[in-house]
């Protein structure tokens, strides 16, 4: 309840430059078959409370240079960071078209578009990566699971198990406690279908966030906000992505445009420039005049002919 009451309706501009150290890399890279990470969750707010913050995202397949890939976009409307979202608009349009048609093929097509562009729930946490504490506070975004088997559900299950164990012993225990909580170990691996499997366990022993009070305080009060790390893209940027284009910023128009359109415009401007710079050929070099050289009377006494070299004849 308190999380929902604190939702802001202001548009937050990007104040933090992109830095890979701001993100927990909880993915398997190319050639990796497994990975282990140890983290400690922080309160999502310096004032304390839950370590989890719910957000709404759009995860879509996009075109990019070199092929296709998946991208995640923060939804401006569902997160109260703006009043328009091209993904949500596309999803709603597809929904209306699906409801109006009786053609099953078209229903399927519009239904797929509707689902693909729909805003989906996700969670963000702040954490410290134990093997890289020097990086400071990191953010970790992961999808919510309707099947209740996602990262959030696995962590909450651990919390509930330890809570119930303590309760049965007449005590109260919270694995998220800053002074006597537990680190979490994330194990990533590939299954038989080459999909990433995430397993999460808690440490056997209780430990403080840090043995250094000032360090722990600095981590808790770190000023980075999630909106600065996972920024909301401009409307014109996302609108190009929805249409299958590649957004690129055009300085002349001071806005994002489709790369294909910009390339086409630049090519036309180049052709015009070439035509404007062409000059007429004033000399006709297609006709050559054969020069006759008169024989010298005597090479012994006659002066040597003076040689003139045209610079255009130099062999370079």
JOBELNOR-V688970 format. One record per pair of residues at least 6 apart in sequence whose ideal C-beta (glycine too) atoms are under 8 Angstrom apart, sorted by the first residue. I is the first residue (numbers start at 0). GAP is how many residues later the second one is. D is the distance in Angstrom with one decimal. If there is no record, write none. Layout:
{{I:GAP:D} {I:GAP:D}}
//
This chain:
{{1:47:6.4} {2:46:7.4} {2:47:6.4} {2:50:6.8} {2:51:7.2} {5:39:7.8} {6:73:5.6} {7:72:6.4} {8:71:4.5} {9:71:7.8} {10:65:7.7} {10:70:5.4} {10:71:5.7} {10:221:7.3} {11:69:6.4} {11:213:7.0} {11:215:4.0} {11:216:7.0} {11:220:7.6} {13:214:6.2} {13:217:4.5} {14:210:7.9} {14:213:4.9} {15:6:7.1} {15:208:6.0} {15:209:7.9} {15:212:3.9} {15:213:6.1} {20:111:7.8} {20:114:4.2} {20:115:7.2} {20:117:7.0} {21:115:7.9} {21:116:6.2} {21:117:6.1} {21:202:6.7} {21:207:4.9} {22:115:6.0} {22:116:6.0} {22:117:7.4} {22:206:7.2} {23:13:7.1} {23:15:6.7} {23:103:6.1} {23:105:6.1} {23:114:4.5} {23:115:6.9} {23:116:4.0} {25:11:6.2} {25:114:6.0} {25:116:7.4} {25:160:6.0} {25:162:6.8} {25:172:7.6} {26:161:7.4} {26:169:7.2} {27:6:7.4} {27:7:5.8} {27:160:5.4} {27:162:6.9} {27:168:5.6} {32:156:6.8} {32:157:5.4} {33:153:7.3} {33:154:6.3} {33:155:4.6} {33:156:7.4} {34:152:7.7} {34:153:4.4} {35:149:6.5} {35:150:7.0} {35:151:5.5} {35:152:7.5} {36:92:6.4} {36:94:7.5} {36:148:7.3} {36:149:4.4} {36:151:7.7} {37:91:7.3} {37:92:4.2} {37:93:6.6} {37:145:5.4} {37:146:7.2} {37:147:5.2} {37:148:7.5} {37:165:7.9} {38:88:4.3} {38:89:6.5} {38:90:5.6} {38:91:6.6} {38:99:8.0} {38:101:7.6} {38:144:6.7} {38:145:5.5} {38:147:6.7} {39:87:6.2} {39:88:4.8} {39:90:6.7} {39:141:7.3} {39:143:5.1} {39:144:7.3} {39:169:5.9} {40:10:4.2} {40:84:5.6} {40:85:7.3} {40:86:5.3} {40:114:7.8} {40:135:5.8} {40:140:7.9} {40:143:6.8} {41:9:6.4} {41:83:7.7} {41:84:4.3} {41:85:6.2} {41:86:6.8} {41:95:6.7} {41:167:7.5} {41:177:6.2} {41:178:6.1} {42:6:5.7} {42:7:7.4} {42:8:5.9} {42:83:7.6} {42:133:7.8} {42:135:7.6} {42:177:6.6} {43:6:6.2} {43:7:5.6} {43:8:6.6} {43:9:4.6} {43:80:7.5} {43:81:6.8} {43:82:5.9} {45:174:5.6} {45:175:4.8} {45:176:8.0} {50:74:5.3} {50:75:7.1} {50:125:5.6} {51:71:5.2} {51:72:7.7} {51:73:6.0} {51:100:6.4} {52:70:6.8} {52:71:4.8} {52:72:7.3} {52:173:6.5} {53:67:6.2} {53:68:7.4} {53:69:5.9} {53:90:7.5} {54:19:6.6} {54:20:8.0} {54:24:5.7} {54:66:7.8} {54:67:5.3} {54:68:7.3} {54:69:5.7} {54:86:7.4} {54:171:7.4} {54:175:7.5} {55:18:7.7} {55:19:4.4} {55:22:3.5} {55:23:5.6} {55:63:4.3} {55:64:6.8} {55:65:6.2} {55:66:7.1} {56:15:5.3} {56:16:6.5} {56:17:5.9} {56:18:6.1} {56:62:7.0} {56:63:6.0} {56:65:4.8} {56:84:7.6} {56:86:7.9} {57:14:7.2} {57:15:4.6} {57:17:5.8} {57:27:7.8} {57:29:4.3} {57:59:6.5} {57:60:7.8} {57:61:6.1} {57:62:7.2} {58:11:6.2} {58:12:7.4} {58:13:5.0} {58:14:7.9} {58:61:6.6} {58:84:7.5} {59:10:7.2} {59:11:6.3} {59:13:7.3} {59:27:7.1} {59:56:6.2} {59:57:6.8} {59:181:7.0} {59:182:8.0} {60:7:5.8} {60:8:7.3} {60:9:5.7} {60:55:7.9} {61:6:6.8} {61:7:6.3} {61:8:7.3} {61:9:4.7} {61:179:5.4} {61:182:8.0} {62:181:5.6} {62:182:6.9} {62:183:5.7} {63:182:6.1} {64:181:6.7} {64:194:7.9} {70:170:7.3} {71:69:7.4} {72:14:6.8} {72:160:5.8} {72:165:6.0} {72:168:7.5} {73:7:7.1} {73:153:7.9} {73:156:5.2} {73:157:7.1} {73:158:5.0} {73:159:7.6} {74:10:5.5} {74:12:6.9} {74:13:6.7} {74:44:4.4} {75:6:3.1} {75:7:7.6} {75:8:6.9} {75:9:5.1} {75:156:4.9} {75:159:7.7} {76:6:6.6} {76:7:6.9} {76:8:4.5} {76:11:5.6} {76:42:7.7} {77:7:7.6} {77:10:7.4} {77:41:4.6} {78:153:7.4} {80:146:6.9} {80:151:4.8} {81:150:6.3} {81:153:7.3} {83:151:5.5} {84:34:7.6} {84:150:7.7} {84:153:7.2} {85:149:6.4} {85:152:4.8} {85:153:4.2} {85:155:7.8} {85:156:4.7} {86:30:4.5} {86:31:7.9} {86:32:7.1} {86:151:6.4} {86:155:6.2} {87:29:7.2} {87:30:7.8} {87:31:6.1} {89:23:6.8} {89:27:4.5} {89:152:5.3} {90:22:7.4} {90:23:5.0} {90:24:7.8} {90:25:7.8} {90:26:4.0} {90:27:4.8} {90:28:7.8} {91:22:8.0} {93:16:4.6} {93:17:7.5} {93:19:4.0} {93:20:4.0} {93:23:7.1} {94:15:7.3} {94:19:4.8} {96:9:7.5} {96:13:4.7} {97:8:7.7} {97:9:5.4} {97:12:3.7} {97:13:5.4} {97:16:6.2} {100:6:5.9} {100:9:7.1} {116:125:7.0} {119:23:6.7} {119:24:7.3} {120:22:7.6} {120:23:3.8} {121:19:5.8} {121:20:6.5} {121:21:5.2} {121:22:5.8} {122:18:7.2} {122:19:5.8} {122:20:7.9} {122:21:6.1} {122:28:7.3} {122:29:4.9} {123:15:5.9} {123:16:7.0} {123:17:5.0} {123:102:5.2} {123:106:7.1} {124:14:7.3} {124:15:5.2} {125:11:5.5} {125:12:7.4} {125:13:6.1} {125:96:7.5} {126:10:7.5} {126:11:5.7} {126:12:7.8} {126:13:5.8} {127:8:7.7} {127:9:6.7} {127:10:7.2} {127:81:7.3} {127:91:6.0} {128:6:6.5} {128:9:5.8} {129:53:6.2} {135:83:6.9} {135:86:6.5} {136:82:5.7} {136:85:4.2} {136:87:6.2} {138:85:7.8} {138:87:6.0} {138:90:5.1} {138:91:7.1} {140:89:6.4} {141:8:6.7} {141:9:4.3} {141:10:7.0} {142:7:6.2} {142:8:8.0} {143:6:6.0} {143:8:6.2} {144:6:8.0} {144:7:7.3} {144:8:6.0} {150:47:6.0} {150:49:6.8} {153:44:7.4} {153:45:7.7} {153:46:4.6} {154:29:6.7} {154:45:6.0} {157:17:6.3} {157:26:7.6} {157:42:6.8} {157:43:7.5} {157:44:5.1} {158:15:7.3} {158:16:5.5} {158:17:6.9} {161:11:5.6} {161:12:7.8} {161:13:5.1} {161:20:7.7} {161:40:7.1} {162:9:7.8} {162:10:6.3} {162:11:7.0} {164:8:7.3} {165:6:5.9} {165:7:3.4} {173:7:6.8} {174:6:5.4} {174:7:4.5} {174:27:5.7} {176:29:7.8} {177:30:6.9} {177:31:4.7} {177:38:6.9} {177:42:7.3} {178:29:5.0} {178:30:7.4} {179:26:4.5} {179:27:7.8} {179:28:7.0} {180:25:6.6} {180:26:7.4} {180:27:7.8} {180:28:7.2} {181:20:4.4} {181:21:4.7} {181:23:7.6} {181:24:6.0} {181:25:7.2} {182:19:7.3} {182:20:4.5} {182:24:6.7} {183:16:5.8} {183:17:7.3} {183:18:5.8} {183:19:7.5} {184:15:7.0} {184:16:5.0} {184:17:7.5} {184:18:7.0} {185:12:6.5} {185:13:7.6} {185:14:5.7} {186:11:7.3} {186:12:4.4} {186:13:7.5} {186:14:7.5} {187:8:5.8} {187:9:7.3} {187:10:5.9} {188:7:7.4} {188:8:5.2} {188:10:7.6} {189:6:6.4} {189:7:7.1} {190:6:5.1} {207:8:7.0} {208:7:4.6} {208:10:6.8} {208:11:7.6} {209:6:4.0} {209:9:7.1} {233:22:6.4} {235:11:7.7} {235:19:5.5} {235:20:4.7} {236:10:4.6} {236:19:4.5} {239:6:7.3} {239:7:4.4} {239:16:6.1} {239:17:7.3} {239:18:5.1} {240:6:6.3} {242:15:7.4} {244:13:3.7} {244:14:6.8} {244:15:6.4} {244:16:7.8} {245:12:6.7} {245:13:4.0} {245:14:7.2} {246:9:4.5} {246:10:7.5} {246:11:7.1} {246:12:7.3} {247:8:6.8} {247:9:6.4} {247:10:7.6} {247:11:4.6} {247:14:5.8} {248:6:7.4} {248:7:5.5} {248:8:7.9} {249:6:7.2} {249:7:4.6} {249:12:5.9} {295:6:4.5} {295:9:7.9}}
//
